[in-house]
Amino acid sequence: MFSNPFAWLSATLFLVPGGLLAIAAHELGHGLAAYWMGDRTPRNRGYLSLVEPRKFSTLYGVLMMLFWRTGWGERIPVNEYRQEGLRQKLAYDLAGPAANLLLAVIFGLAVRALNTPWFPSSLAVPPLIFLATVLYAAYFANLSVMAFNLLPVPGFDGWRVIEALFRRRQPRFFMDVAVRLQQIQYFLLIGLFVAQFVPGLGAGVLGLLLLPFYAPAATLILGGCSGYPYLYPCLPSGG
């Protein structure tokens, strides 16, 4: 980041449209799942539309996308009491990542169809390469948001899936985790944000965390795993 600020800035500019779309699509996926299960809360509060993408964004989530190349959004208000059974809970929790995966497939196939390299290190590129770069950035953003939100961390979809599966067996455990996390979550965010500015530390750790979810999906969509400038959630041999 500090060694080549122009490359970082140009790569970030390419990522902004796809990143905002990925965050909005993720939260909209949750809202649509709730709506299909009979919960009218998302529609009544105007969340079943991409007309105002700001509704789906949070300051910390957008900063994460700019500096970490991944992030999260503002969870759509829903009536969780309408999610009565395990299948409904799992469908709701996984709907956000599924929406990102669907968009990643669409953008990834478009990148493959163009069959041209992408170069996010410069804005002075031919139109076709510019288009390929924008599409690849959107592809990457959706995969990274999907993988990040599937982490088994309290507050994320991955943890909510674990909670849906096991909370009835260990209610006290999940209650204690929630209380302790609420006490330290802001310190964790600050620590992780600061770590991003340490060369090779923040992005490397985050890449390893995203690897189990990102790499298989990337390999299936593009035939190989590749990351984005300053975040490479792939094995060393995968690019």
MOJOKA-V726015 format. One record per backbone hydrogen bond with DSSP energy under -0.5 kcal/mol. CO is the residue of the C=O (numbers start at 0). NH is the residue of the N-H. If there is no record, write none. Layout:
co->{CO,CO}
nh->{NH,NH}
This chain:
co->{3,4,5,6,7,8,9,10,11,12,13,14,15,16,17,18,19,20,21,22,23,24,25,26,27,28,29,30,31,32,33,34,37,39,40,41,42,49,50,51,52,53,55,57,58,59,60,61,62,63,63,63,64,71,72,77,78,79,81,84,85,86,87,88,89,90,91,91,93,94,95,96,97,98,99,100,101,102,103,104,105,106,107,108,109,110,110,118,122,125,126,127,128,129,130,131,132,133,134,135,136,137,138,139,140,141,142,143,144,145,147,148,148,150,150,150,152,152,155,156,157,158,159,160,161,162,165,165,169,170,171,172,173,174,175,176,177,178,179,180,180,183,184,185,186,187,188,189,190,191,192,193,194,194,196,197,197,200,201,202,203,204,205,206,207,209,209,210,212,213,214,215,216,217,217,218,223,227,230,231,234,235}
nh->{7,8,9,10,11,12,13,14,15,16,17,18,19,20,21,22,23,24,25,26,27,28,29,30,31,32,33,34,35,36,38,37,39,43,44,46,45,52,52,54,55,56,73,61,62,63,64,65,66,67,68,69,68,57,74,79,81,82,83,88,89,90,91,92,93,94,94,95,97,98,99,100,101,102,103,104,105,106,107,108,109,110,111,112,113,114,115,121,124,129,130,131,132,133,134,135,136,137,138,139,140,141,142,143,144,145,146,147,148,149,150,156,157,152,157,158,155,158,159,160,161,162,163,164,165,166,168,169,173,174,175,176,177,178,179,180,181,182,183,183,184,187,188,189,190,191,192,193,194,195,195,196,197,201,198,200,201,204,205,206,207,208,209,210,211,212,213,214,216,217,218,219,220,221,223,222,225,230,227,233,237,238}
